[in-house]
Amino acid sequence: MSLNETLFQRAQITTPGGVNSPVRAFRSVGGTPRFIKKAQGPYFWDADDRQYIDYIGSWGPAILGHAHPEVIQAVQEAATLGLSFGAPTEAEILMAEEICKLVPSIEQVRLVSSGTEATMSALRLARGATKRDKIIKFEGCYHGHADSLLVKAGSGLLTFGNPTSAGVPEDFTKHTLVLDYNNCEQLESAFQQFGDQIACVIVEPVAGNMNLIKASEAFLQTMRRLCSHHGSILIFDEVMCGFRVALGGAQSLYNIKPDLTALGKVIGGGLPVASFGGRADIMAHLAPLGGVYQAGTLSGNPVAVAAGLTTLKLIQKPGFYQHLSTQTQKLVDGVNAAAQEAQLDFCADAIGGMFGLYFSKTVPTSFEQVMKSDANQFKQFFHKMLDHGIYLAPSAFEAGFVSATHDDKVIETTINAARSVFSELTCK
Ligand SMILES: *Cc1c(COP(=O)(O)O)cnc(C)c1O
Protein backbone atom coordinates (compact mmCIF):
# COMPACT_ATOMS: atom_id res chain seq x y z
CA MET A 1 0.00 0.00 0.00
CA SER A 2 1.26 3.49 -0.79
CA LEU A 3 1.79 5.94 2.03
CA ASN A 4 -1.01 8.06 0.58
CA GLU A 5 -3.37 5.12 0.95
CA THR A 6 -2.18 4.39 4.48
CA LEU A 7 -2.67 8.01 5.49
CA PHE A 8 -6.09 8.17 3.86
CA GLN A 9 -7.25 5.09 5.77
CA ARG A 10 -5.89 6.48 9.02
CA ALA A 11 -7.41 9.91 8.43
CA GLN A 12 -10.85 8.40 7.98
CA ILE A 13 -10.81 7.03 11.52
CA THR A 14 -10.75 10.44 13.20
CA THR A 15 -11.86 12.84 10.44
CA PRO A 16 -15.15 12.50 8.51
CA GLY A 17 -14.22 11.26 5.04
CA GLY A 18 -10.57 11.72 5.93
CA VAL A 19 -10.46 15.37 4.88
CA ASN A 20 -11.15 18.82 6.28
CA SER A 21 -12.83 20.12 3.11
CA PRO A 22 -14.88 17.75 0.93
CA VAL A 23 -13.38 18.25 -2.56
CA ARG A 24 -10.00 17.05 -1.23
CA ALA A 25 -11.42 13.54 -0.83
CA PHE A 26 -11.36 12.91 -4.62
CA ARG A 27 -14.97 11.70 -4.47
CA SER A 28 -15.90 13.01 -7.91
CA VAL A 29 -12.88 11.44 -9.63
CA GLY A 30 -12.38 8.42 -7.39
CA GLY A 31 -9.07 7.10 -6.11
CA THR A 32 -6.83 8.14 -3.25
CA PRO A 33 -6.15 11.76 -2.40
CA ARG A 34 -2.50 12.75 -2.30
CA PHE A 35 -1.26 13.77 1.12
CA ILE A 36 1.12 16.69 0.61
CA LYS A 37 4.40 16.93 2.48
CA LYS A 38 5.89 20.11 1.08
CA ALA A 39 5.62 22.56 -1.78
CA GLN A 40 7.97 24.88 -3.61
CA GLY A 41 7.24 27.17 -6.57
CA PRO A 42 4.97 25.33 -9.04
CA TYR A 43 5.57 21.92 -7.43
CA PHE A 44 4.43 19.89 -4.50
CA TRP A 45 5.43 16.48 -3.19
CA ASP A 46 3.16 13.81 -1.73
CA ALA A 47 3.69 11.34 1.10
CA ASP A 48 5.27 8.89 -1.35
CA ASP A 49 7.77 11.57 -2.43
CA ARG A 50 6.20 11.93 -5.85
CA GLN A 51 6.56 15.37 -7.39
CA TYR A 52 3.63 17.11 -9.07
CA ILE A 53 3.18 20.30 -11.02
CA ASP A 54 0.38 21.94 -9.05
CA TYR A 55 -2.48 23.69 -10.85
CA ILE A 56 -4.58 24.28 -7.74
CA GLY A 57 -2.27 26.55 -5.80
CA SER A 58 -4.33 25.98 -2.66
CA TRP A 59 -7.41 26.92 -4.78
CA GLY A 60 -5.94 30.27 -5.68
CA PRO A 61 -3.80 31.77 -2.92
CA ALA A 62 -0.43 30.50 -4.19
CA ILE A 63 -0.23 33.08 -6.96
CA LEU A 64 3.48 33.71 -6.31
CA GLY A 65 4.22 29.98 -6.31
CA HIS A 66 4.50 27.94 -3.14
CA ALA A 67 6.72 29.03 -0.26
CA HIS A 68 7.89 32.29 -1.79
CA PRO A 69 11.01 33.24 0.22
CA GLU A 70 9.88 36.79 0.96
CA VAL A 71 6.46 35.65 2.18
CA ILE A 72 8.01 32.95 4.35
CA GLN A 73 10.43 35.45 5.83
CA ALA A 74 7.66 37.95 6.60
CA VAL A 75 5.65 35.21 8.33
CA GLN A 76 8.67 34.10 10.37
CA GLU A 77 9.44 37.65 11.44
CA ALA A 78 5.82 38.35 12.41
CA ALA A 79 5.60 35.07 14.33
CA THR A 80 8.57 35.94 16.55
CA LEU A 81 6.69 39.06 17.68
CA GLY A 82 3.70 37.08 18.92
CA LEU A 83 0.93 35.15 17.22
CA SER A 84 -2.25 37.02 18.11
CA PHE A 85 -3.15 39.92 20.36
CA GLY A 86 -6.88 40.54 20.18
CA ALA A 87 -6.00 44.22 19.90
CA PRO A 88 -5.34 46.32 16.80
CA THR A 89 -2.00 46.48 14.98
CA GLU A 90 -0.45 48.87 12.47
CA ALA A 91 -0.10 46.05 9.93
CA GLU A 92 -3.90 45.85 9.70
CA ILE A 93 -4.01 49.52 8.71
CA LEU A 94 -1.39 48.89 6.03
CA MET A 95 -3.40 45.92 4.75
CA ALA A 96 -6.63 47.97 4.62
CA GLU A 97 -4.83 50.86 2.90
CA GLU A 98 -3.37 48.50 0.34
CA ILE A 99 -6.75 46.89 -0.45
CA CYS A 100 -8.49 50.29 -0.73
CA LYS A 101 -5.72 51.55 -3.01
CA LEU A 102 -5.82 48.54 -5.33
CA VAL A 103 -9.61 48.20 -5.51
CA PRO A 104 -11.04 51.72 -5.83
CA SER A 105 -14.66 50.66 -5.16
CA ILE A 106 -13.53 49.69 -1.65
CA GLU A 107 -13.51 52.80 0.52
CA GLN A 108 -13.48 50.89 3.78
CA VAL A 109 -12.70 47.28 4.47
CA ARG A 110 -12.90 44.82 7.32
CA LEU A 111 -10.56 41.86 7.62
CA VAL A 112 -11.89 38.39 8.44
CA SER A 113 -10.38 34.91 8.31
CA SER A 114 -12.20 33.10 5.50
CA GLY A 115 -14.12 33.77 2.33
CA THR A 116 -17.20 32.25 3.95
CA GLU A 117 -17.04 34.83 6.71
CA ALA A 118 -16.54 37.61 4.17
CA THR A 119 -19.63 36.80 2.10
CA MET A 120 -21.75 35.91 5.12
CA SER A 121 -20.89 39.25 6.73
CA ALA A 122 -21.38 41.19 3.48
CA LEU A 123 -24.82 39.64 3.21
CA ARG A 124 -25.80 40.57 6.75
CA LEU A 125 -24.49 44.07 6.17
CA ALA A 126 -26.50 44.42 2.95
CA ARG A 127 -29.63 43.23 4.74
CA GLY A 128 -28.99 45.50 7.70
CA ALA A 129 -28.27 48.54 5.56
CA THR A 130 -31.32 48.10 3.30
CA LYS A 131 -33.65 46.67 5.97
CA ARG A 132 -34.65 44.03 3.41
CA ASP A 133 -34.40 40.23 3.61
CA LYS A 134 -34.39 38.89 0.06
CA ILE A 135 -31.21 38.23 -1.87
CA ILE A 136 -30.37 37.08 -5.38
CA LYS A 137 -27.64 34.61 -6.23
CA PHE A 138 -26.82 32.60 -9.35
CA GLU A 139 -26.82 28.87 -10.01
CA GLY A 140 -23.29 27.49 -9.99
CA CYS A 141 -21.71 30.37 -8.07
CA TYR A 142 -20.18 29.38 -4.75
CA HIS A 143 -19.98 31.91 -1.95
CA GLY A 144 -18.81 29.78 0.94
CA HIS A 145 -21.07 27.79 3.20
CA ALA A 146 -23.29 30.28 5.04
CA ASP A 147 -26.87 29.02 5.38
CA SER A 148 -28.51 31.63 3.11
CA LEU A 149 -26.08 30.81 0.31
CA LEU A 150 -26.30 27.02 0.20
CA VAL A 151 -29.30 27.27 -2.04
CA LYS A 152 -30.39 26.01 -5.43
CA ALA A 153 -33.21 27.23 -7.61
CA GLY A 154 -36.69 26.28 -6.53
CA SER A 155 -38.99 24.45 -8.90
CA GLY A 156 -40.56 26.89 -11.30
CA LEU A 157 -39.32 30.21 -12.54
CA LEU A 158 -38.67 32.96 -9.97
CA THR A 159 -39.55 30.87 -6.97
CA PHE A 160 -37.36 31.10 -3.91
CA GLY A 161 -34.69 28.50 -3.37
CA ASN A 162 -34.22 25.12 -1.70
CA PRO A 163 -31.28 24.15 0.53
CA THR A 164 -28.36 22.33 -1.15
CA SER A 165 -27.22 21.03 2.20
CA ALA A 166 -28.92 19.10 4.94
CA GLY A 167 -29.14 21.16 8.09
CA VAL A 168 -30.11 24.39 6.35
CA PRO A 169 -33.65 25.35 7.37
CA GLU A 170 -35.96 26.23 4.50
CA ASP A 171 -36.82 29.31 6.52
CA PHE A 172 -33.34 30.61 5.69
CA THR A 173 -33.34 29.78 2.03
CA LYS A 174 -36.82 31.06 1.31
CA HIS A 175 -35.32 34.53 1.08
CA THR A 176 -32.81 33.53 -1.59
CA LEU A 177 -33.78 33.78 -5.23
CA VAL A 178 -31.51 31.71 -7.47
CA LEU A 179 -31.21 32.79 -11.10
CA ASP A 180 -29.25 31.53 -14.13
CA TYR A 181 -25.79 32.98 -14.62
CA ASN A 182 -25.48 35.26 -17.64
CA ASN A 183 -29.25 35.52 -18.03
CA CYS A 184 -30.25 39.21 -18.22
CA GLU A 185 -33.97 38.61 -18.81
CA GLN A 186 -34.35 36.64 -15.59
CA LEU A 187 -32.67 39.45 -13.70
CA GLU A 188 -35.05 41.97 -15.21
CA SER A 189 -38.12 39.90 -14.30
CA ALA A 190 -36.85 39.21 -10.79
CA PHE A 191 -36.41 42.91 -10.11
CA GLN A 192 -39.71 43.72 -11.75
CA GLN A 193 -41.43 41.35 -9.37
CA PHE A 194 -39.43 41.75 -6.15
CA GLY A 195 -37.28 44.87 -6.70
CA ASP A 196 -38.22 46.77 -3.56
CA GLN A 197 -37.64 43.69 -1.37
CA ILE A 198 -34.18 42.76 -2.62
CA ALA A 199 -31.35 43.58 -0.22
CA CYS A 200 -28.57 42.51 -2.55
CA VAL A 201 -27.35 40.60 -5.53
CA ILE A 202 -24.26 38.50 -4.93
CA VAL A 203 -22.23 37.23 -7.88
CA GLU A 204 -18.84 35.86 -8.86
CA PRO A 205 -18.02 38.30 -11.70
CA VAL A 206 -15.74 35.60 -13.05
CA ALA A 207 -17.15 32.30 -11.85
CA GLY A 208 -14.55 29.78 -10.74
CA ASN A 209 -16.65 27.29 -8.86
CA MET A 210 -18.46 25.73 -11.84
CA ASN A 211 -15.26 25.34 -13.78
CA LEU A 212 -14.34 28.77 -15.24
CA ILE A 213 -17.24 30.81 -16.60
CA LYS A 214 -16.91 34.45 -17.52
CA ALA A 215 -19.78 36.82 -16.99
CA SER A 216 -20.92 38.68 -20.07
CA GLU A 217 -20.54 42.42 -19.87
CA ALA A 218 -24.28 42.87 -20.40
CA PHE A 219 -25.05 40.56 -17.48
CA LEU A 220 -22.97 42.56 -15.01
CA GLN A 221 -24.12 45.91 -16.42
CA THR A 222 -27.76 44.87 -16.12
CA MET A 223 -27.17 43.84 -12.53
CA ARG A 224 -25.46 47.14 -11.74
CA ARG A 225 -28.26 49.17 -13.30
CA LEU A 226 -31.07 47.22 -11.59
CA CYS A 227 -29.39 47.36 -8.17
CA SER A 228 -28.89 51.12 -8.43
CA HIS A 229 -32.44 51.65 -9.62
CA HIS A 230 -34.03 49.56 -6.86
CA GLY A 231 -31.73 50.54 -4.00
CA SER A 232 -30.30 47.03 -3.76
CA ILE A 233 -26.65 46.43 -2.94
CA LEU A 234 -24.42 44.81 -5.54
CA ILE A 235 -21.89 42.44 -3.99
CA PHE A 236 -19.05 41.11 -6.09
CA ASP A 237 -17.69 37.95 -4.57
CA GLU A 238 -14.09 38.23 -5.70
CA VAL A 239 -12.78 35.78 -3.12
CA MET A 240 -11.43 33.72 -5.99
CA CYS A 241 -11.06 36.14 -8.91
CA GLY A 242 -9.84 39.17 -6.94
CA PHE A 243 -6.10 39.69 -7.55
CA ARG A 244 -6.26 36.52 -9.63
CA VAL A 245 -7.62 37.77 -12.96
CA ALA A 246 -6.09 41.28 -12.66
CA LEU A 247 -4.55 43.55 -10.05
CA GLY A 248 -7.82 45.41 -9.46
CA GLY A 249 -9.91 42.25 -9.59
CA ALA A 250 -12.58 41.35 -12.15
CA GLN A 251 -14.28 44.71 -11.49
CA SER A 252 -11.29 46.48 -13.04
CA LEU A 253 -11.56 44.36 -16.20
CA TYR A 254 -15.30 44.94 -16.57
CA ASN A 255 -15.04 48.51 -15.31
CA ILE A 256 -18.02 48.05 -12.99
CA LYS A 257 -18.19 49.37 -9.45
CA PRO A 258 -19.93 47.05 -7.01
CA ASP A 259 -21.16 48.45 -3.70
CA LEU A 260 -19.42 45.73 -1.69
CA THR A 261 -16.63 43.32 -2.55
CA ALA A 262 -15.60 40.12 -0.80
CA LEU A 263 -11.95 39.14 -1.10
CA GLY A 264 -10.01 36.12 0.14
CA LYS A 265 -7.61 33.50 -1.16
CA VAL A 266 -4.83 35.63 -2.79
CA ILE A 267 -5.00 38.39 -0.16
CA GLY A 268 -3.91 35.90 2.51
CA GLY A 269 -1.07 34.52 0.42
CA GLY A 270 -1.75 31.07 1.91
CA LEU A 271 -2.75 32.09 5.42
CA PRO A 272 -6.31 32.79 6.60
CA VAL A 273 -7.10 36.36 5.52
CA ALA A 274 -10.25 37.48 3.74
CA SER A 275 -12.11 40.76 3.70
CA PHE A 276 -15.29 42.53 2.78
CA GLY A 277 -15.51 46.19 2.03
CA GLY A 278 -16.94 48.85 -0.22
CA ARG A 279 -18.93 52.07 0.10
CA ALA A 280 -18.12 53.87 3.32
CA ASP A 281 -21.81 54.76 3.90
CA ILE A 282 -22.69 51.06 3.83
CA MET A 283 -19.70 50.00 5.94
CA ALA A 284 -20.81 52.56 8.57
CA HIS A 285 -23.66 50.19 9.45
CA LEU A 286 -21.13 47.73 10.91
CA ALA A 287 -20.46 47.45 14.64
CA PRO A 288 -19.02 49.31 16.50
CA LEU A 289 -20.40 52.22 14.40
CA GLY A 290 -23.74 50.74 13.45
CA GLY A 291 -26.19 48.01 14.30
CA VAL A 292 -24.88 45.18 12.10
CA TYR A 293 -22.85 42.83 14.28
CA GLN A 294 -19.68 41.20 13.03
CA ALA A 295 -16.51 40.15 14.88
CA GLY A 296 -13.60 37.69 14.94
CA THR A 297 -11.03 36.54 17.52
CA LEU A 298 -8.40 36.03 14.82
CA SER A 299 -9.55 38.77 12.40
CA GLY A 300 -6.53 40.70 11.16
CA ASN A 301 -4.20 38.14 12.70
CA PRO A 302 -0.64 39.55 12.58
CA VAL A 303 1.04 36.48 11.08
CA ALA A 304 -1.66 36.06 8.43
CA VAL A 305 -1.59 39.77 7.61
CA ALA A 306 2.19 39.61 7.18
CA ALA A 307 1.73 36.91 4.52
CA GLY A 308 -1.06 38.91 2.89
CA LEU A 309 0.77 42.23 2.84
CA THR A 310 3.91 40.70 1.37
CA THR A 311 1.86 38.92 -1.29
CA LEU A 312 0.05 42.15 -2.19
CA LYS A 313 3.42 43.91 -2.45
CA LEU A 314 4.92 41.30 -4.75
CA ILE A 315 1.98 41.09 -7.16
CA GLN A 316 2.34 44.83 -7.82
CA LYS A 317 5.73 44.37 -9.46
CA PRO A 318 5.61 45.74 -13.01
CA GLY A 319 4.66 43.06 -15.53
CA PHE A 320 3.46 40.55 -12.92
CA TYR A 321 -0.03 40.07 -14.37
CA GLN A 322 1.22 40.29 -17.94
CA HIS A 323 3.54 37.37 -17.23
CA LEU A 324 0.87 35.41 -15.33
CA SER A 325 -1.67 35.84 -18.14
CA THR A 326 0.87 34.94 -20.82
CA GLN A 327 1.84 31.73 -19.06
CA THR A 328 -1.80 30.78 -18.46
CA GLN A 329 -2.68 31.48 -22.09
CA LYS A 330 0.29 29.37 -23.30
CA LEU A 331 -0.94 26.49 -21.16
CA VAL A 332 -4.50 26.75 -22.39
CA ASP A 333 -3.48 27.13 -26.06
CA GLY A 334 -1.09 24.19 -25.87
CA VAL A 335 -3.51 21.85 -24.13
CA ASN A 336 -6.28 22.88 -26.50
CA ALA A 337 -4.11 22.25 -29.58
CA ALA A 338 -3.16 18.82 -28.23
CA ALA A 339 -6.86 17.96 -27.76
CA GLN A 340 -7.67 19.10 -31.29
CA GLU A 341 -4.87 16.87 -32.67
CA ALA A 342 -6.56 13.98 -30.89
CA GLN A 343 -9.92 15.11 -32.31
CA LEU A 344 -11.62 15.32 -28.94
CA ASP A 345 -14.61 17.43 -28.02
CA PHE A 346 -12.59 19.72 -25.83
CA CYS A 347 -12.00 23.41 -25.33
CA ALA A 348 -10.27 25.69 -22.88
CA ASP A 349 -10.44 29.25 -21.66
CA ALA A 350 -8.36 31.56 -19.48
CA ILE A 351 -8.45 34.92 -17.78
CA GLY A 352 -5.45 36.26 -15.88
CA GLY A 353 -4.01 33.40 -13.85
CA MET A 354 -7.16 31.30 -13.94
CA PHE A 355 -8.17 28.70 -16.51
CA GLY A 356 -10.92 26.27 -17.45
CA LEU A 357 -10.64 22.96 -19.30
CA TYR A 358 -13.91 21.60 -20.65
CA PHE A 359 -14.76 18.29 -22.27
CA SER A 360 -17.29 19.99 -24.50
CA LYS A 361 -17.31 21.50 -28.00
CA THR A 362 -17.76 25.10 -26.88
CA VAL A 363 -16.84 27.15 -23.85
CA PRO A 364 -19.86 27.06 -21.50
CA THR A 365 -21.56 30.26 -20.35
CA SER A 366 -23.95 28.84 -17.76
CA PHE A 367 -24.21 26.18 -15.08
CA GLU A 368 -26.58 24.17 -17.25
CA GLN A 369 -24.07 24.13 -20.10
CA VAL A 370 -21.08 23.24 -17.96
CA MET A 371 -23.01 20.35 -16.41
CA LYS A 372 -23.36 18.86 -19.90
CA SER A 373 -19.60 18.48 -20.34
CA ASP A 374 -18.25 14.93 -20.27
CA ALA A 375 -17.40 14.29 -16.60
CA ASN A 376 -16.44 10.71 -17.34
CA GLN A 377 -13.79 11.73 -19.84
CA PHE A 378 -12.56 14.31 -17.36
CA LYS A 379 -12.15 11.60 -14.73
CA GLN A 380 -9.88 9.57 -17.00
CA PHE A 381 -7.98 12.69 -18.04
CA PHE A 382 -7.51 13.73 -14.41
CA HIS A 383 -6.06 10.39 -13.30
CA LYS A 384 -3.80 9.97 -16.32
CA MET A 385 -2.48 13.50 -15.83
CA LEU A 386 -1.86 12.69 -12.19
CA ASP A 387 0.14 9.64 -13.29
CA HIS A 388 2.22 12.05 -15.38
CA GLY A 389 2.82 14.21 -12.31
CA ILE A 390 0.32 16.93 -13.20
CA TYR A 391 -2.08 17.81 -10.39
CA LEU A 392 -5.32 19.35 -11.63
CA ALA A 393 -8.43 20.12 -9.57
CA PRO A 394 -10.09 16.77 -8.78
CA SER A 395 -13.40 17.80 -10.33
CA ALA A 396 -14.62 18.76 -13.78
CA PHE A 397 -16.40 21.69 -12.16
CA GLU A 398 -13.50 23.62 -10.69
CA ALA A 399 -11.22 26.19 -12.29
CA GLY A 400 -7.44 25.80 -12.46
CA PHE A 401 -4.74 28.17 -11.26
CA VAL A 402 -1.31 29.11 -12.57
CA SER A 403 1.37 30.82 -10.48
CA ALA A 404 4.14 33.20 -11.44
CA THR A 405 6.58 30.28 -11.07
CA HIS A 406 4.93 28.21 -13.81
CA ASP A 407 7.70 28.93 -16.31
CA ASP A 408 7.92 27.79 -19.93
CA LYS A 409 9.48 24.47 -19.01
CA VAL A 410 6.70 23.67 -16.55
CA ILE A 411 4.02 24.63 -19.07
CA GLU A 412 5.68 22.57 -21.81
CA THR A 413 5.92 19.53 -19.55
CA THR A 414 2.21 19.89 -18.86
CA ILE A 415 1.27 20.24 -22.52
CA ASN A 416 3.35 17.21 -23.44
CA ALA A 417 1.66 15.18 -20.72
CA ALA A 418 -1.75 16.32 -21.97
CA ARG A 419 -0.86 15.36 -25.56
CA SER A 420 0.09 11.88 -24.47
CA VAL A 421 -3.02 11.51 -22.28
CA PHE A 422 -5.37 12.79 -25.00
CA SER A 423 -4.04 10.24 -27.49
CA GLU A 424 -4.84 7.49 -25.00
CA LEU A 425 -8.33 8.86 -24.45
CA THR A 426 -9.13 8.64 -28.17
CA CYS A 427 -7.88 5.04 -28.38
CA LYS A 428 -10.57 3.96 -25.97
C1 LIG B 1 -13.37 29.95 -1.95
C2 LIG B 1 -14.53 30.83 -2.13
C3 LIG B 1 -15.32 31.26 -1.06
C4 LIG B 1 -15.15 30.71 0.33
O1 LIG B 1 -13.91 31.00 0.87
P1 LIG B 1 -13.38 30.11 2.10
O2 LIG B 1 -12.12 30.82 2.50
O3 LIG B 1 -13.15 28.75 1.55
O4 LIG B 1 -14.41 30.13 3.16
C5 LIG B 1 -16.30 32.19 -1.30
N1 LIG B 1 -16.51 32.67 -2.54
C6 LIG B 1 -15.78 32.28 -3.59
C7 LIG B 1 -16.04 32.86 -4.93
C8 LIG B 1 -14.78 31.33 -3.43
O5 LIG B 1 -14.10 30.91 -4.50
The ligand as a Gaussian input file, in Angstrom:
#p B3LYP/6-31G(d) Opt

LIG

0 1
 C      -13.372000      29.951000      -1.947000
 C      -14.527000      30.834000      -2.135000
 C      -15.322000      31.256000      -1.058000
 C      -15.153000      30.714000       0.325000
 O      -13.914000      31.004000       0.874000
 P      -13.378000      30.110000       2.104000
 O      -12.124000      30.819000       2.502000
 O      -13.154000      28.749000       1.547000
 O      -14.411000      30.130000       3.155000
 C      -16.299000      32.191000      -1.301000
 N      -16.510000      32.673000      -2.536000
 C      -15.778000      32.278000      -3.592000
 C      -16.041000      32.864000      -4.930000
 C      -14.777000      31.330000      -3.428000
 O      -14.096000      30.911000      -4.498000

